[in-house]
């Protein structure tokens, strides 16, 4: 009996407009920065028109990427609300996959922009096995003090012990698939912010993500018992906003590119992998072919890295030792630089930077549940 599981950061699946860019230049879209808009009412009209005009192409591509993943269960990040998810599934995805994702779950988390993690599930797997939700639990209210994870590094970031630990949530789903127990943990960890006191944004925010990964691990150990997790069927899915390796992209469009693989000295994700608590199955792919996002700030700072993960418990990893995860990259913008041999046919109307399905790629894997 098999289950096809996926994760995808759909990027700002919103049903509302953000007008804060009129007063905050950091939140203003680059198109509107080209114009001198002095009246806030006019700014709001222009921003609404811009978003509406761009959204249809974007969401068609998002839906195409989900359709290509063809998952029984898909974990989503950056969803505005259940209303947004329902409108997207019915208005876009339904037209491509038909009667597919009747089960949808979202609990509002802690993100200041209101973007949440969510899950869509079929009623049955592709081979006809029932997918049943037994329980769903949010951990958005957990604090650093609750799990005794507060430390000096967090204090230096102006974090308090009573602050909520997860920047969004850790959504826990207790499922049975064809009668087989399966637990799913959906997360979207703290983003890599701007440089802080001379350090890069990734390093500056790493203590928060380390606390989040420790908390996810604690939740799973509380569920099954510390030392008893290895034999259980569970997966951790989502946008981790961190990586343990990357591929540096060196060169320009005029000079050509070369690609250099490198391991990171430290990552918040080491909490998951250092003792085999879970396996990052993407490591089964070639080292130049594990990336799910292209990062660039000019030719001197560009690389490919994995931000989107399906982590499998040791039992699930062993049961699926011969399987590889797939990555759907057809929704990537044309600015994304692909290593040789990895090029894909992009979706119609894809732009240099936008429209696009997302900067992230769906990751999907077919699993045998035993």
C-alpha positions as CSV (number, residue, x, y, z in Angstrom):
1,X,0.0,0.0,0.0
2,X,1.5,3.3,-1.1
3,X,1.0,7.0,-0.3
4,X,2.2,9.9,-2.4
5,X,3.2,12.7,0.0
6,X,4.3,16.3,-1.1
7,X,5.2,19.7,0.4
8,X,5.1,23.1,-1.4
9,X,5.5,26.7,-0.3
10,X,2.9,28.3,-2.6
11,X,4.0,31.9,-1.6
12,X,1.4,34.3,-0.4
13,X,-1.8,32.6,-1.3
14,X,-3.8,35.6,-0.2
15,X,-7.4,36.8,-0.4
16,X,-6.6,40.3,0.8
17,X,-4.5,43.3,-0.3
18,X,-1.5,44.6,1.6
19,X,-1.4,48.4,1.5
20,X,1.4,48.9,4.0
21,X,3.9,49.6,1.2
22,X,2.6,53.2,1.0
23,X,4.2,54.0,4.4
24,X,6.9,51.2,4.4
25,X,9.2,51.1,1.4
26,X,10.4,47.7,2.4
27,X,6.9,46.3,1.8
28,X,6.2,48.2,-1.5
29,X,6.2,46.2,-4.7
30,X,9.0,47.2,-7.1
31,X,6.6,48.2,-9.9
32,X,4.9,50.9,-7.7
33,X,8.4,52.2,-6.7
34,X,8.8,53.4,-10.3
35,X,5.9,55.9,-9.8
36,X,5.5,58.9,-7.5
37,X,2.2,58.1,-5.8
38,X,1.6,60.7,-3.2
39,X,-2.0,59.9,-2.3
40,X,-2.7,56.8,-0.3
41,X,-6.1,56.3,-1.8
42,X,-4.6,56.2,-5.3
43,X,-1.8,53.9,-4.0
44,X,-4.4,51.4,-2.8
45,X,-6.2,51.4,-6.1
46,X,-3.0,50.9,-8.0
47,X,-1.8,48.1,-5.6
48,X,-5.2,46.3,-5.9
49,X,-5.1,46.5,-9.7
50,X,-1.5,45.3,-9.8
51,X,-2.2,42.2,-7.6
52,X,-5.4,41.3,-9.4
53,X,-3.7,41.5,-12.8
54,X,-0.8,39.4,-11.7
55,X,-2.6,36.8,-9.6
56,X,-4.4,34.7,-12.3
57,X,-1.2,33.7,-14.1
58,X,0.6,33.0,-10.9
59,X,-2.1,30.8,-9.5
60,X,-2.6,28.9,-12.7
61,X,1.1,28.0,-12.4
62,X,0.8,27.1,-8.7
63,X,-2.0,24.8,-9.6
64,X,0.0,23.2,-12.4
65,X,2.8,22.5,-10.1
66,X,0.5,20.9,-7.5
67,X,-1.2,18.9,-10.3
68,X,2.2,17.7,-11.5
69,X,3.1,16.6,-8.0
70,X,0.0,14.4,-8.1
71,X,0.1,13.8,-4.3
72,X,-2.5,12.1,-2.1
73,X,-1.5,14.4,0.7
74,X,0.1,17.8,0.1
75,X,1.5,20.1,2.9
76,X,1.3,23.8,2.0
77,X,3.0,26.9,3.4
78,X,2.0,30.6,3.1
79,X,-1.8,30.1,2.9
80,X,-3.8,33.1,4.0
81,X,-6.9,31.3,5.3
82,X,-9.2,28.4,4.7
83,X,-11.3,30.7,2.5
84,X,-8.2,31.4,0.4
85,X,-7.4,27.7,0.2
86,X,-10.9,26.7,-0.8
87,X,-11.1,29.5,-3.5
88,X,-7.8,28.4,-4.9
89,X,-8.7,24.7,-4.9
90,X,-12.1,25.1,-6.5
91,X,-11.2,27.9,-8.9
92,X,-7.8,26.7,-10.2
93,X,-6.8,23.2,-9.0
94,X,-10.2,21.6,-9.5
95,X,-10.1,22.5,-13.1
96,X,-6.8,20.6,-13.5
97,X,-7.2,17.5,-11.3
98,X,-11.0,17.3,-10.8
99,X,-12.5,15.9,-7.7
100,X,-9.2,15.6,-5.8
101,X,-8.7,17.4,-2.5
102,X,-11.9,17.3,-0.5
103,X,-10.1,17.2,2.9
104,X,-8.5,20.6,3.8
105,X,-7.1,21.6,7.1
106,X,-5.7,24.9,8.4
107,X,-5.4,26.3,11.9
108,X,-4.3,29.9,12.2
109,X,-0.8,30.3,13.5
110,X,1.5,33.1,14.7
111,X,2.8,34.7,11.5
112,X,2.6,38.5,11.6
113,X,1.5,38.5,7.9
114,X,-1.2,35.9,8.5
115,X,0.3,33.2,6.3
116,X,-0.3,29.7,7.7
117,X,0.6,26.1,7.1
118,X,-2.2,23.9,5.7
119,X,-2.8,20.4,4.4
120,X,-4.9,19.1,1.5
121,X,-5.8,15.4,1.3
122,X,-7.7,13.1,-1.0
123,X,-10.3,10.9,0.5
124,X,-8.4,7.9,-0.9
125,X,-5.0,7.2,-2.2
126,X,-4.5,6.5,-5.9
127,X,-4.7,2.8,-5.2
128,X,-8.0,3.2,-3.3
129,X,-6.9,3.2,0.3
130,X,-8.9,5.4,2.7
131,X,-7.1,8.4,4.1
132,X,-8.7,9.1,7.5
133,X,-7.9,12.0,9.9
134,X,-8.1,10.8,13.5
135,X,-6.9,14.0,15.2
136,X,-5.3,17.3,14.4
137,X,-3.4,19.5,16.8
138,X,-1.8,23.0,16.7
139,X,1.3,23.8,18.7
140,X,1.2,27.5,17.9
141,X,0.7,28.4,21.6
142,X,3.8,26.6,22.9
143,X,6.4,29.0,24.4
144,X,10.1,28.7,24.9
145,X,9.6,28.3,28.6
146,X,7.1,25.4,28.1
147,X,9.8,23.3,26.5
148,X,12.7,24.8,28.5
149,X,14.4,26.0,25.3
150,X,15.2,29.6,26.2
151,X,18.9,30.4,26.1
152,X,21.3,33.4,25.9
153,X,21.4,33.4,22.1
154,X,17.6,33.9,22.0
155,X,17.9,36.6,24.7
156,X,20.4,38.5,22.5
157,X,17.7,38.5,19.8
158,X,15.2,40.2,22.2
159,X,13.2,37.0,22.6
160,X,11.5,36.4,25.9
161,X,10.9,33.0,27.6
162,X,7.1,33.5,27.4
163,X,7.2,34.3,23.6
164,X,5.5,31.8,21.3
165,X,8.2,29.4,20.0
166,X,6.9,28.7,16.5
167,X,6.9,31.6,14.2
168,X,4.0,30.0,12.3
169,X,3.1,26.6,13.8
170,X,3.8,22.9,14.0
171,X,0.6,21.3,12.8
172,X,0.3,17.7,13.9
173,X,-2.0,15.2,12.1
174,X,-2.7,11.7,13.3
175,X,-3.8,9.7,10.3
176,X,-4.5,6.2,9.2
177,X,-4.0,5.3,5.5
178,X,-5.5,2.1,4.5
179,X,-5.7,1.3,8.2
180,X,-2.0,1.9,8.8
181,X,-1.1,4.6,11.3
182,X,0.8,7.6,9.9
183,X,1.7,10.9,11.7
184,X,2.4,14.1,9.8
185,X,4.1,17.2,11.2
186,X,3.8,20.3,9.0
187,X,6.1,23.3,9.7
188,X,7.3,26.6,8.2
189,X,10.3,27.7,10.2
190,X,11.6,31.2,10.9
191,X,12.7,32.9,7.8
192,X,16.3,34.0,7.2
193,X,16.2,37.7,7.9
194,X,18.5,40.6,6.9
195,X,22.1,40.9,8.2
196,X,22.4,41.7,11.9
197,X,25.5,43.3,13.5
198,X,27.8,42.3,10.7
199,X,26.5,38.7,10.5
200,X,24.5,37.3,7.7
201,X,20.7,36.8,8.1
202,X,20.9,33.1,8.2
203,X,23.3,33.0,11.1
204,X,21.5,35.8,12.9
205,X,18.2,33.9,12.9
206,X,19.5,30.4,13.4
207,X,18.9,30.3,17.2
208,X,15.2,30.7,16.5
209,X,15.1,27.9,13.9
210,X,17.2,25.7,16.2
211,X,14.6,26.1,19.0
212,X,11.9,25.3,16.5
213,X,13.5,22.1,15.3
214,X,14.2,21.1,18.9
215,X,10.5,21.7,19.7
216,X,9.4,19.6,16.7
217,X,11.6,16.8,17.9
218,X,10.2,17.2,21.4
219,X,6.6,17.0,20.1
220,X,7.3,13.8,18.3
221,X,9.2,12.3,21.2
222,X,6.3,13.2,23.5
223,X,3.9,11.5,21.1
224,X,5.7,8.2,20.8
225,X,8.2,8.3,23.7
226,X,11.8,9.3,23.7
227,X,13.9,6.5,22.3
228,X,10.8,4.8,20.7
229,X,10.4,7.0,17.6
230,X,12.6,5.0,15.1
231,X,10.0,2.3,14.6
232,X,7.0,4.6,14.0
233,X,5.5,5.9,10.7
234,X,5.9,9.7,10.6
235,X,7.2,12.5,8.4
236,X,8.1,16.1,8.9
237,X,7.3,18.3,5.9
238,X,7.6,21.9,5.1
239,X,9.8,25.0,4.4
240,X,12.6,24.8,6.8
241,X,14.2,28.1,5.7
242,X,17.6,26.5,6.3
243,X,20.0,24.1,4.5
244,X,22.9,21.8,5.3
245,X,24.4,22.1,1.9
246,X,24.3,24.3,-1.2
247,X,25.5,24.7,-4.8
248,X,27.3,27.9,-5.5
249,X,26.6,29.3,-8.9
250,X,29.6,31.1,-10.2
251,X,29.6,33.3,-13.3
252,X,27.2,35.4,-15.4
253,X,25.0,35.0,-18.4
254,X,27.8,36.3,-20.6
255,X,30.7,34.3,-19.1
256,X,28.8,31.1,-18.5
257,X,28.3,29.3,-15.2
258,X,30.0,26.7,-13.1
259,X,28.6,24.9,-10.1
260,X,30.4,24.1,-6.8
261,X,28.9,21.9,-4.1
262,X,29.6,22.8,-0.5
263,X,28.6,21.5,2.9
264,X,27.5,24.0,5.6
265,X,29.4,23.9,8.9
266,X,26.2,24.2,10.9
267,X,22.5,24.3,10.3
268,X,19.4,24.3,12.5
269,X,18.5,21.1,10.7
270,X,21.3,19.2,12.3
271,X,18.9,18.7,15.2
272,X,17.0,16.3,13.0
273,X,19.8,14.5,11.3
274,X,22.9,14.3,13.5
275,X,21.8,11.1,15.3
276,X,19.5,9.7,12.6
277,X,16.3,10.9,14.2
278,X,14.9,11.3,10.7
279,X,16.3,11.1,7.2
280,X,16.4,13.8,4.6
281,X,15.6,11.6,1.6
282,X,16.7,14.3,-0.8
283,X,20.2,13.2,-0.1
284,X,19.6,10.1,-2.1
285,X,19.7,12.3,-5.2
286,X,22.9,13.7,-6.8
287,X,24.4,16.5,-4.8
288,X,23.9,19.0,-7.6
289,X,20.2,17.9,-8.0
290,X,18.8,18.4,-4.5
291,X,17.9,22.1,-4.6
292,X,14.4,23.5,-4.4
293,X,15.2,27.2,-4.5
294,X,17.5,29.6,-6.4
295,X,18.9,32.5,-4.3
296,X,20.6,35.5,-5.9
297,X,21.6,39.0,-4.9
298,X,23.7,39.9,-7.9
299,X,26.4,37.7,-9.5
300,X,28.5,37.6,-6.4
301,X,25.9,35.9,-4.3
302,X,23.9,33.2,-6.0
303,X,23.3,29.6,-5.1
304,X,20.9,26.7,-5.3
305,X,19.8,25.1,-2.0
306,X,17.2,22.9,-0.5
307,X,14.7,24.7,1.7
308,X,11.7,22.3,1.2
309,X,11.9,18.9,2.9
310,X,10.3,15.6,3.5
311,X,12.0,14.1,6.5
312,X,11.2,10.4,7.1
313,X,11.3,8.4,10.3
314,X,13.9,5.6,10.3
315,X,11.2,3.0,9.8
316,X,9.7,4.8,6.8
317,X,13.1,5.5,5.3
318,X,14.1,1.8,5.6
319,X,10.8,0.7,4.1
320,X,11.4,3.0,1.1
321,X,15.2,2.6,0.8
322,X,15.0,2.2,-3.0
323,X,12.8,5.3,-3.6
324,X,13.8,8.8,-4.5
325,X,11.8,12.0,-4.0
326,X,10.8,14.0,-7.1
327,X,11.1,17.8,-7.5
328,X,8.7,19.7,-9.7
329,X,10.7,22.6,-11.2
330,X,8.6,23.6,-14.2
331,X,7.2,26.6,-12.3
332,X,10.5,28.2,-11.7
333,X,11.1,31.7,-13.2
334,X,13.5,32.0,-16.1
335,X,16.0,33.7,-13.9
336,X,16.6,30.4,-12.0
337,X,19.9,28.9,-13.2
338,X,19.8,25.2,-13.8
339,X,22.9,22.9,-13.7
340,X,23.5,21.1,-17.0
341,X,21.1,18.3,-17.7
342,X,18.5,19.6,-15.3
343,X,16.6,22.0,-17.6
344,X,12.9,21.7,-17.7
345,X,10.1,23.0,-19.9
346,X,8.5,25.8,-18.0
347,X,4.8,26.4,-17.8
348,X,3.2,28.7,-20.4
349,X,3.5,32.5,-19.6
350,X,6.3,32.0,-17.1
351,X,8.3,35.2,-16.8
352,X,11.9,36.2,-16.1
353,X,11.1,36.7,-12.4
354,X,7.3,36.6,-12.5
355,X,4.7,35.2,-13.0
356,X,5.8,31.9,-11.6
357,X,4.4,29.1,-9.6
358,X,6.6,30.0,-6.7
359,X,10.3,30.5,-5.9
360,X,10.0,27.1,-4.2
361,X,9.6,23.7,-5.9
362,X,7.2,21.1,-4.8
363,X,8.9,18.0,-3.3
364,X,7.0,14.7,-3.6
365,X,7.7,11.1,-2.8
366,X,5.7,7.8,-3.1
367,X,5.9,5.9,0.2
368,X,5.1,2.3,1.2
369,X,3.5,2.3,4.6
370,X,4.0,-0.9,6.5
